[in-house]
Amino acid sequence: MRLAAAFGLALALGSPVSAGAATTLPAGWLEAQVNERGERCDWHAERVVGAKLLLACGSAGVWVVALSDGGPRFTRSLAASGEVVGFFEEPAGKLWIKVRALEARAFDVDAPLDTARFPDEAFSSGSAAPRPLPPPPAPAVALARPKPVVVRTGPGRALISIGSADGLGRSDRIELTSARDDDEFALATGSRKLWAVGVVTDMSEHQAEVVLGLNEEVPVGATALPTLALPTAGLLAPPRVTNVWEVELGLRPFAALQELGGGLLFSGSFGRRMGALHLQAVFDPIGFGDVKDSDSVGVANGSVIASIDSQYYELGLGFGAQTVNDADFTLEPGSGFAVSQLLRIGAQDGLSLTARSSVVMFHSELAFGGMVAVLRIPVSRGYWLLFGGGGGALGYGYGEIGVRALVSGNGLAGSSFLSVTAGGASVFRSSICDEFFNCSSTPVYGGPMIGVSHEWRF
């Protein structure tokens, strides 16, 4: 091994190199660090340059560490053509690195002893002068290879800057991470945020497409490295979507079997998911039923609900108003003030059961107003089975089975969903009796139903 000082570190330093005692890093900090190539630092020397600490890390090159009140933070490394073992500085202020490298030279073992000399050995007087050696190359430092990153994103997809020429193959798994800037501990320790672990589906020589799971996203510039970890995509509990507006509109027309006629149930909601809070206005249902020779029947229910929203449950409370068509036989149907409760068990776009019920104040008494529930069962990426139904004193009832499908996007802002169902529905109003128990007829209109609803996120 030979110690060479012919390699300079061409650093564009805005401040002179500080002198004095070496800076001491926190105990155990350096041992926990790795550079962009997964190498650890074999420490030999260090030099402080302004707010930066340069480390001579042997075969791992030169490490640049940022110094701040929050603690040291690894920023990058530069590779050299050998082991970096130290630093020295010219009088003019230029900083050089010391590189230790192996060297190979041709040697002819059969040559006469007086000519079997290495070119840099001293020659005795009278011996032939050696042929001049070529001038040494200009000082240089081999730059570290750029780390592979995400160069473009799309709904459920990420394009990364490595491909088949880098040994990547289809079905390989890719870990997508980026530097954390949300807390001081992450900055001090150099920890990274895991966005997703995706799967390579297509590639070229120097690029590859990585598929992500539902509701997963990664930013452009995130680091992309092969991994043996399992993909983070999941059907039962995909990540929760936040900071989006949601709109849902649904229609459920139905036919009346007893007489010529039918009806329609309309549902709609508009809300915002932000952090752990979900605010929404819900109208479910607004509907009517009518036949040829009888009076029409109308139903309505509306409320504003605030919920605590998390990955695996949602719990909410709201206030509104609703009709009360199924009243005591001595009371005339009407409307009242309603208190709504909402409960979701399971992930928002995974396996979940959501129920909403109401208690209504009617003629100074509390009564059960009604309930609706829907069970979502994911069957593949972007498809769910639906089982739903509901009804109550507000004057309607229905049951349905259907399919929900992701039409566009990946579940985040800009996505839409379409649901198609089939089942049965009815609307009704209770009879009215006078003090002599003379009661009117009870209109009930119902029959087969189809349902279509659309959801938008923006």
C-alpha positions in Angstrom: 0.0 0.0 0.0 1.3 3.5 -0.9 0.3 6.8 0.5 -0.4 9.3 -2.3 -1.4 12.9 -2.0 -2.0 13.5 -5.7 -5.7 13.6 -5.4 -7.3 17.0 -4.6 -10.8 17.7 -3.4 -12.1 20.5 -5.7 -14.5 21.9 -3.1 -16.0 25.3 -3.9 -15.7 26.5 -0.3 -17.3 29.9 0.6 -15.3 30.1 3.8 -11.8 29.2 4.9 -11.0 25.9 6.5 -11.0 26.2 10.2 -8.1 24.9 12.2 -7.8 23.6 15.7 -8.9 20.5 17.5 -11.1 18.0 15.7 -14.8 18.2 16.2 -16.3 15.4 18.4 -19.5 13.7 17.2 -22.1 12.4 19.6 -21.2 8.9 20.9 -22.6 6.2 18.6 -23.9 8.7 16.0 -21.3 7.8 13.3 -21.7 4.1 13.8 -25.4 4.3 13.0 -24.9 6.2 9.7 -24.7 4.8 6.1 -24.1 6.7 2.9 -26.1 6.6 -0.4 -24.4 3.2 -1.3 -25.1 1.6 2.1 -21.5 1.9 3.2 -20.4 2.8 6.8 -17.6 5.2 7.6 -14.1 3.8 8.5 -13.0 7.0 10.2 -9.4 8.2 9.7 -9.6 12.0 10.0 -11.9 15.0 10.0 -11.8 18.7 9.1 -14.3 21.5 9.9 -15.2 23.8 7.0 -17.6 26.5 8.1 -20.9 24.8 9.2 -19.8 21.5 7.6 -17.7 18.6 9.0 -15.7 16.6 6.4 -14.9 13.0 7.4 -12.2 10.8 5.8 -14.0 7.5 5.8 -11.6 5.1 4.0 -13.2 3.2 1.2 -16.5 5.0 1.8 -14.9 8.2 0.6 -15.4 11.7 2.0 -18.6 12.3 4.0 -20.1 15.7 4.3 -21.9 16.3 7.6 -24.0 19.4 8.3 -23.5 20.9 11.8 -26.3 22.7 13.6 -27.8 23.3 17.0 -30.1 20.3 16.4 -27.1 18.0 16.0 -25.1 16.6 13.1 -26.9 15.5 9.9 -25.3 13.4 7.0 -25.9 15.2 3.7 -23.8 13.3 1.0 -20.6 11.5 0.3 -17.9 11.7 -2.5 -16.1 8.6 -3.6 -12.3 8.6 -4.4 -10.1 6.2 -6.4 -8.8 4.7 -3.2 -9.1 4.9 0.6 -9.5 8.5 1.9 -7.3 8.7 5.0 -6.8 12.4 5.7 -6.7 16.0 4.6 -4.1 18.7 4.1 -4.2 22.3 3.0 -2.0 24.4 0.8 -0.8 27.8 2.0 -3.2 29.4 -0.5 -6.1 27.7 1.3 -6.9 24.9 -1.2 -8.0 21.7 0.6 -6.6 18.3 -0.6 -7.4 14.8 0.5 -5.0 12.0 1.2 -5.8 8.8 -0.8 -4.2 5.4 -0.1 -4.4 3.2 -3.2 -3.0 -0.1 -4.5 -0.7 0.2 -7.5 0.3 -2.4 -10.1 3.5 -2.2 -12.3 4.9 -4.5 -15.0 8.1 -6.3 -14.0 10.3 -8.5 -16.1 11.9 -11.1 -13.8 14.3 -12.3 -16.6 15.8 -8.9 -17.2 19.5 -8.2 -16.2 19.7 -7.1 -12.6 21.2 -3.7 -13.6 18.2 -2.9 -15.7 15.5 -4.4 -13.6 14.6 -1.2 -11.9 11.3 0.5 -11.1 11.0 3.8 -12.8 10.9 5.8 -9.6 14.0 4.2 -8.0 17.2 6.1 -7.7 19.8 5.3 -10.4 23.5 4.8 -9.6 26.0 7.0 -11.3 26.9 5.8 -14.8 23.7 3.9 -15.4 21.5 4.8 -18.3 18.9 7.5 -17.6 15.4 6.1 -17.4 12.8 7.1 -20.0 10.8 10.1 -18.6 7.5 9.2 -17.1 4.4 10.8 -18.4 3.1 13.7 -16.3 0.7 12.7 -13.5 -3.0 13.3 -14.2 -4.6 16.4 -12.9 -6.0 16.0 -9.3 -9.5 14.7 -9.4 -12.2 13.1 -7.3 -14.6 10.5 -8.6 -18.1 11.6 -7.9 -20.6 9.3 -6.2 -23.1 7.8 -8.6 -26.4 9.7 -8.4 -28.9 7.8 -6.2 -32.0 6.4 -8.0 -35.0 8.6 -7.5 -38.7 8.9 -8.6 -38.7 11.0 -11.8 -42.5 11.1 -12.5 -45.7 10.0 -10.8 -49.2 9.2 -11.9 -52.3 7.6 -10.3 -51.0 4.4 -8.7 -47.7 4.6 -10.6 -44.2 5.9 -10.1 -41.4 6.1 -12.7 -37.9 5.6 -11.2 -34.4 6.2 -12.7 -33.1 2.7 -12.7 -33.9 -0.2 -15.0 -32.7 -3.5 -16.5 -29.1 -2.1 -17.0 -28.9 -1.8 -13.2 -29.9 -5.4 -12.6 -33.6 -4.7 -12.0 -36.2 -7.2 -13.0 -40.0 -7.4 -13.3 -41.8 -8.2 -10.0 -38.8 -6.7 -8.0 -39.9 -4.7 -5.0 -38.8 -1.1 -4.6 -38.7 0.9 -1.4 -39.7 4.6 -1.9 -38.4 6.9 0.8 -37.4 10.6 1.3 -35.7 12.6 3.9 -37.9 13.5 6.9 -38.2 17.2 7.7 -41.1 17.1 10.1 -39.2 16.8 13.4 -35.8 17.6 14.8 -35.1 14.0 15.8 -35.5 12.9 12.2 -33.2 15.6 11.0 -30.5 14.8 13.6 -30.6 11.0 13.0 -31.0 11.2 9.2 -34.1 9.0 9.3 -36.3 8.7 6.2 -40.0 8.6 5.7 -41.3 5.5 4.0 -43.9 6.4 1.4 -44.5 2.9 0.0 -43.0 -0.4 -1.1 -44.1 -1.0 -4.8 -43.6 -3.6 -7.4 -41.9 -3.2 -10.8 -44.3 -4.0 -13.6 -42.4 -2.6 -16.7 -39.0 -1.2 -17.5 -36.5 0.0 -20.0 -32.7 0.0 -19.8 -32.5 2.9 -17.4 -36.1 3.4 -16.1 -38.8 1.3 -14.5 -42.5 1.6 -13.7 -43.5 0.8 -10.1 -47.1 0.1 -9.2 -48.4 1.4 -5.9 -51.4 0.3 -3.8 -54.7 2.0 -3.4 -54.5 5.5 -1.7 -50.7 5.4 -1.9 -48.6 8.3 -3.3 -45.0 9.3 -3.5 -43.4 12.6 -4.4 -41.1 13.3 -7.3 -37.5 13.1 -6.0 -38.1 10.3 -3.5 -35.3 7.8 -3.2 -36.0 4.4 -4.9 -34.0 1.4 -3.8 -34.6 -2.4 -4.3 -35.7 -4.2 -1.2 -36.8 -7.6 0.1 -39.6 -6.0 2.1 -43.2 -7.0 1.4 -45.3 -4.5 -0.7 -47.3 -2.1 1.4 -50.4 -2.3 -0.8 -53.3 -4.0 0.9 -57.0 -4.7 0.2 -58.4 -4.9 3.7 -56.8 -1.7 5.1 -55.4 0.7 2.6 -54.0 4.1 3.8 -56.6 6.6 5.0 -57.2 9.6 2.6 -57.0 13.1 4.2 -57.3 16.7 3.0 -59.8 16.0 0.3 -63.3 17.2 -0.5 -65.9 14.4 -1.1 -69.2 14.5 -3.0 -71.6 11.6 -3.4 -74.9 11.5 -5.3 -77.2 8.5 -5.6 -80.5 7.6 -7.2 -82.7 4.6 -6.3 -85.8 4.5 -8.5 -88.4 1.8 -7.7 -91.7 0.4 -9.1 -94.9 0.0 -7.1 -96.3 -3.5 -7.4 -99.8 -3.0 -6.0 -100.8 -0.2 -8.3 -99.5 1.6 -11.4 -96.8 3.9 -10.1 -93.5 4.0 -8.4 -91.1 6.3 -6.6 -87.6 7.6 -6.2 -85.1 7.8 -3.3 -82.3 10.4 -3.6 -79.2 10.5 -1.4 -76.4 13.0 -1.4 -73.5 14.1 0.8 -70.8 16.8 0.7 -67.9 16.9 3.1 -64.3 17.5 3.9 -61.7 15.1 5.5 -59.0 17.0 7.2 -56.6 15.5 9.7 -58.5 13.5 12.2 -61.8 15.4 11.5 -64.5 14.6 9.0 -67.3 17.2 8.4 -70.2 16.5 6.1 -73.7 17.4 5.2 -75.9 14.4 4.5 -79.3 14.2 2.8 -80.5 10.6 2.9 -83.1 10.1 1.7 -85.2 12.7 -0.1 -87.9 10.7 -1.9 -91.4 10.1 -2.8 -93.8 7.5 -3.9 -97.0 7.9 -6.0 -99.5 5.7 -7.7 -102.4 6.3 -10.1 -105.4 6.4 -7.7 -103.9 7.3 -4.4 -102.2 10.2 -2.7 -98.4 10.5 -2.9 -96.1 10.0 0.0 -92.9 12.0 0.6 -89.9 11.3 2.9 -86.9 13.5 3.8 -83.9 13.4 6.2 -81.0 15.8 6.4 -78.2 16.4 8.9 -74.8 17.9 9.5 -72.3 15.5 11.1 -68.9 16.0 12.6 -66.8 12.8 13.1 -63.5 11.7 14.7 -62.0 9.9 11.7 -59.1 7.5 11.9 -57.6 4.6 9.9 -59.8 1.9 11.4 -62.9 3.6 12.8 -65.0 6.8 12.5 -67.4 8.0 15.2 -69.6 11.0 14.6 -72.6 13.1 15.9 -74.8 15.5 14.1 -78.1 17.4 14.1 -80.8 17.9 11.5 -84.5 17.2 10.7 -86.6 14.4 9.3 -90.1 13.4 8.4 -92.0 11.1 10.8 -94.5 9.1 8.7 -94.8 6.1 11.0 -96.4 7.8 14.0 -98.6 6.7 16.8 -102.1 6.0 15.4 -103.5 9.0 17.4 -100.9 11.4 15.9 -100.8 12.9 12.4 -97.5 12.3 10.5 -95.2 15.3 10.4 -91.5 16.2 11.0 -89.2 16.7 13.9 -85.7 17.7 15.1 -83.3 14.8 14.7 -79.9 13.8 16.3 -77.8 11.6 14.1 -75.1 9.1 15.1 -72.5 7.7 12.7 -70.2 4.7 13.2 -67.6 3.1 10.9 -65.7 0.0 11.8 -62.8 -0.8 9.4 -60.7 1.1 6.8 -62.4 3.8 4.7 -61.6 2.1 1.4 -61.1 -1.4 2.8 -63.2 -3.9 4.6 -65.7 -1.8 6.6 -69.2 -1.6 8.1 -70.7 1.9 8.3 -74.0 2.7 10.0 -75.9 5.9 10.6 -79.0 6.2 12.8 -81.2 9.0 14.2 -83.3 9.8 17.2 -86.1 12.3 16.5 -88.0 14.7 18.8 -91.6 14.4 17.7 -94.6 15.9 19.7 -92.2 16.5 22.7 -91.2 12.8 22.8 -88.0 11.1 21.6 -88.5 8.2 19.1 -86.2 6.1 16.9 -86.0 7.9 13.6 -84.3 5.3 11.4 -81.0 3.7 10.4 -79.0 2.9 7.3 -76.0 0.6 7.0 -73.6 -0.6 4.3 -71.0 -3.4 4.3 -68.0 -3.0 1.9 -66.0 -6.1 1.0 -62.9 -5.5 -1.2 -62.5 -8.3 -3.8 -59.6 -6.9 -5.9 -57.8 -3.6 -6.3 -60.4 -1.0 -7.1 -63.5 -3.2 -6.7 -65.8 -3.9 -3.7 -69.0 -5.9 -3.0 -71.8 -3.8 -1.4 -74.6 -5.0 1.0 -76.8 -2.2 2.2 -80.2 -1.3 3.6 -82.1 0.9 5.9 -85.4 2.5 6.9 -87.4 3.7 9.9 -90.1 5.9 11.2 -89.3 8.6 8.7 -91.4 6.5 6.2 -89.2 4.4 4.0 -87.3 1.1 3.8 -84.9 -0.5 1.3 -82.3 -3.3 0.8 -79.7 -3.8 -1.9 -76.6 -5.6 -3.1 -74.2 -4.3 -5.7 -70.7 -3.4 -6.8 -68.5 -0.4 -6.2 -65.6 0.3 -8.7 -62.8 2.8 -8.8 -63.4 4.7 -12.1 -60.4 7.1 -12.1 -57.4 8.0 -10.0 -55.9 6.0 -7.2 -58.3 6.9 -4.3 -56.7 10.3 -3.6 -57.8 13.7 -4.8 -58.9 13.5 -8.4 -60.5 10.0 -8.0 -64.0 8.9 -8.6 -66.1 5.8 -7.8 -69.2 4.3 -9.3 -71.6 2.0 -7.5 -74.4 0.0 -9.1 -76.9 -1.9 -6.9 -80.2 -3.8 -7.2 -82.9 -4.6 -4.6 -86.2 -3.4 -3.3 -87.6 -0.2 -1.8 -90.8 1.3 -0.4 -92.2 4.5 1.1 -95.2 4.6 3.4 -97.3 6.7 5.7 -99.2 5.5 8.7 -103.0 5.8 8.9 -104.8 8.4 11.0 -107.6 7.6 13.4 -110.1 9.9 15.1 -111.5 9.5 18.6 -114.1 7.0 17.3 -111.3 4.9 15.8 -112.2 5.7 12.3 -108.9 5.2 10.5 -107.7 6.2 7.1 -106.0 3.7 4.9 -102.2 3.2 5.1 -100.4 4.0 1.8 -97.5 1.7 1.1 -95.8 1.9 -2.3 -92.9 -0.4 -3.0 -91.3 -2.9 -5.3 -88.1 -3.7 -7.1 -85.4 -1.1 -7.2 -82.1 -0.3 -9.0 -79.5 2.1 -7.6 -76.7 4.2 -9.1 -74.4 6.4 -7.1 -71.2 8.3 -7.9 -68.5 9.6 -5.6 -65.9 12.3 -6.4 -62.8 13.3 -4.4 -61.0 16.6 -5.1 
